[in-house]
Each structure stands twice: as structure tokens, then as C-alpha cells.
Amino acid sequence: MKKKIIFGVSEPFSLNKEMCKNLEFCGYDVVDISINPKYKYTSILDRAKNFFYKTFLGDKSYKNTLHLKKYKADFEKKIKENTPF
């Protein structure tokens, strides 16, 4: 039985694909949950909220929260499909 690795990184320069390929070569089953680092706002409201949080509240991490919220359902689906528990 092969060991499974859940592998998730941002995707600059397609290094994640090469790393996954090398892990598979070493005998692992790889579940790739990598994300694209380029973020596009889904609405003008999200952009305005980010501006408000960043400028007035000093919260520089709100954009990251939006980015991860976009991919959260996909992460959970891939993990549930590939884990026995």
C-alpha cells in the first residue's frame, strides 16, 4: 500500500507539478491541492471591503482570507475523496 501525501503550495513557476511528479516517482500517492497565487476579486464589494479593512482597520490579511475562502470547498472535497476516514 502506497503512502498518501496531501500536497498544497502556491503555484509560482509550476514548481508544484514538478514536486508532485518527484513524490510520485518516490512511490507516494499525491493529492495536489495547490492554489493559484493570482487573485481576482469576485465582486466590487469584496474589493471595497478589502480597501476598508486594509486602510482603516489595519488588517492586511483580509485579501488572503478571501482567497482561501474561494478554494476551501475544493480543498475539502479533494481531501474527503482521498482519505479513508
N, C-alpha and C positions, 0 to 999 in steps of 0.2 A: 504494500500500500504506500503510495507516494504521500509525502507531507505537503500540506497546502499552506501557501503564504498569501495573505491579503496585502497587496502592494499598492500604495497610493501616494503619489507625489504630484507636484505641478508638472506641466508638460513643456518645459523650455527645451528647444532643440531636439525633440523626440528622444531624449535620453531614456525616458521611462520604457519605451518599446525595446530598446537595446538591453536594458537591465532585466526586463521580463524575459526576453529571449535567453539571456545568460542563466537566469534562475531555472528556466525550463530545461536548459542544457545540463544543469547540475542535478536534475532529477526531481524538481519540485513542480507541483501544480500551482499555477499563479493565477490569482484573482486580481485583475487590474482595475482599481477604482481611481485612477489618475484623473485630474481635472485640468481644464484649460485655464491658464492664468489670466487671459484677456477677458475682462468682464464687460458686459454690455448691460446697461440698466434696462429693466423690463418696462418701466414707465417713467414719466417725468416726475411723478410723485416720489419715487424712490430716489431720484437724483436730488430733488429738493430736500427730502429728509436727510440724506447724507450730508448735504451742504449745511443744514441746520445743526446736526449732531457734531460735525467737524468744527464749525465756526463758533457756535455759541456754547456748546456743552463740552468741547474739547475731546470728544470721543472719536479718535482716529480709526477705530476698529469697526465702525458700523458697516462700511463697504464690504469688509471681509465677512461679516455676519450675513449680509445679503447674498454674497457669492456662495457661501456654504449652504445657505437655505435652499438655493436653487438646485444644488446637487444632492441634498440629503436623502430624498426619496430614492434616487438612483443608487446611492451607496447602500441603503438598507435593503433594497431589492437584490442587488448583487451578492451581498453578504448572506441573506437568507437562502438564496438559491444554492450557495456553495458551502454552507456549513450544516453539519448533521444535527445540531442542537437548536 
